[in-house]
Amino acid sequence: MAKTKHTAAGTPATVALTKAGLPFTTHAYEHDPAAKSYGLEAAEALGLDPVQVFKTLLVEVDGKLAVGVVPVDRQLDLKAVATALDGKKAVMADPAAAERTTGYVVGGISPIGQKRRLPTVVDTSATEHDTVYVSGGRRGLDIGLSPADLITVTAARTAPIAR
């Protein structure tokens, strides 16, 4: 597993974590453009248990963008994320809108360091681990950090949003 200490330079996600003074590790891997699941690709390439690797999904809850963070081997429960955000209905966001709003490309969207902070919900299963892994802000880069720090830096709430 490729593991490096971070530096201040990097993606908006690593810059945000450094600025916040939160500890993290970076984990680079060779991204395969043909991969069907970016998250499962990351878990496999880094030799990590998929339950510890989380994907960042953008949704529209009652017409407003929000972020759901769930394990890569699970799916986002749209009704649960809507409920967690005090909404009625959630649908997956348009990929172009997700890229425009976050400043990241699909497959490399990090919940951290987005251009515009969106309401964020992290699946409660994240709190069962000492370390979780999320996109570092580009395809082929994940960040390892404590669930508490992920929740803090994204101002997220937790809820059971994975199925």
N, C-alpha and C positions, 0 to 999 in steps of 0.2 A: 504494500500500500504506500503510495507516495504521500509523504507527510512533511510539511514544511512549516516553519514558524513564519508568521506574517510580517509584512513591512507596511509602512504607512502608505506607500504607493499601491495602487491596485484598482479593483473595481469599486463602484460606489458602496457596495456592501462591506467590503473590507475597510474602506475609509470610514464608514459610519461606525463600525465596531471599534476601530482604533480611536476615533474621536470620542466615543463614549467610554473608553478605557476598559472595555470588556475583553476578557481573554478568549481567543479562538485559535483554531488551527486551519490551515488550508490543505486541501487534498485534490491534486490535479490528476487527471487521467486522460487517456486518448479517446476523444469523442468519435463515435461512429455515426456519420450522417444518416445511415440506413437504420439506425436503432428505432424500434417501434415505441419504446418507452424510455424517455430520457432518465427518469428516476430509477427504474430497475437497472438500466445500463450503468448508472453511477454506483449503485449498491454492488453490483457484480464486479465492476472494474476495480472498485476499492476494497473488495472483500468484506463488505459490511452486511449486517443483518438488515434486510429491507424494512423491518419494523422500526429501525432507528433512522432511516433516511426518509426525509419528508419532501413532498412536492408542493409547489406554490401554484395555486389555481385562482384565477380571477373570475369573479362572478358578478352579476348584477342582481342586487337585492332591491326589489321595488324600484327598479330603474337607476339605482346608484351603485357604482363600482365598489367592490369589497374583495378581500383576500381570504381564502381558505387554505390552511396548511395541514396536509394529511400524509400518513405513511404512503410510500410509493407502491406498496402492494395492496392498497385499499382504494376505494373510490370515495369521492366527496358526496355526502348526502345533502342534496340541495335543500330539501325541506328543513333539515337540521341546521344548516348554516343560516337560512333565512330566520328561523326561530332564534338562534343565538344572537342575531343582529337586530332583534325586535322587528323583523319584517314579515311579510306575508308570503312572498314568492321570490325564488332565486332561479336564475338561469345562468348558464356558462356565458362569460363575456366574450365578445368578438375578439379574436386574436390580435387584430390590428389595433383595437382600442386598448387592449392589455399592454401591447408594446409601447404605444404612444404615451400612455399614462404612467407606466412604470419606468420607462427608459431602458428596459431590457428586452432581449429577443425571446420569443417562445422557446422553451427548452433551457433557458438560462435565466428565467425570472426568479430573482431572489425576493424573499419577503422583507429583506433588510435593504435600506438605502434606496428606496424607490423615489422617483422624481417627486411624486406627490404621495404623502402618507394617506393610506386608505384604511378604513376599519378592517381589522384583521382578527381572525379566529384561528387558533391553533388547536388541533385535536387533543383532547385530554390525555391520550396515550403517550404524548411526548413527555409528560411528567413522570412516566415510569422508568425513564432512562437517565443515566448520569450525563450522557452526551447524545445530542441529536445532530443530524447533518442536513443542511439545506443548500440550495444552489448558492454559489458564491458570486453569481452575477454574470456568468457566461457558461456556455456549454463546455463541459470538461473540467469544471471547478466546483467543488463542494467545500462548505465551511462546517467545521465541527465546533459546537459550543453547548453550554448547558441550556436545558429547556428554560430555566428561569431567566437567563440572559436573552434568549430569543424572545420571550414574552415581554421582557422589559424594553428591549431595543425597538420592537415593533408596536409597543403599546397595545398588545393583543389581549383578548380575553380567551379563555379556554372553554371548550364545550365538546361533547361527543359528536363530532361532525363527519366521522368516517364510517363507511359500511363495507 
